């Protein structure tokens, strides 16, 4: 992305085609705005509050049953730190690569468009919200495996709409968005690994919400 090569030429050609295409500009702008921190952060914040409340209540119930309380606070805390990591990683990458933006963004106040901050914000913050909601569900035998699949599909579709909106409105090139998705995938994978390893939520609770190993 830092050098002018065949991949960058193809990317910019595709970006110009999408920006001048027939996709409605109004809906594209709406979805592009969903990647704004002012929109995505309140959504994640509301889910964080719910996850803290739900986790504390479950920990108290489990302690009353004689089980060792899990680190119920870890998933929300890790989610908050992951959200903070987005600008901490995106901004230096933009400054380092200093990729020029689409023609519409010529003369913009900031420099560097790779990776997309809006794309990374949407993918990470909405992804974390979905993961926290699913993780906070009561784990019972009636839990259907289709629930996480539906949640994942919804987040993927939303992120795709945000990315398409950013390109259609001429805010970013396609590879700017793709790069932000790759970064988001790494951050979400790290969050899942940390929570599964240290929160105790998966290992310590049985199918009916009882401490593992009890009848």
ABEGO torsion letter per residue (X at the ends): XABBBAAAAAAAAAAAAAAABABBAAAAAAAAAAABAAAAAAAAAAAAAAAAAAAAAAAAAAAAAGBBBBBAAAAAAAAAAAAAAAAAAAAAAAAAAGBBBBAAABGBABBEAOBBAAAAAAAAAAAAAAAAAAAABBBBAABBAAAAAAAAAAAAAAAAAAAAAAAAAGABBAAAAAAAAAAAAAAAAAAAAAAAAAAGAAAABBAAGBBBGBX
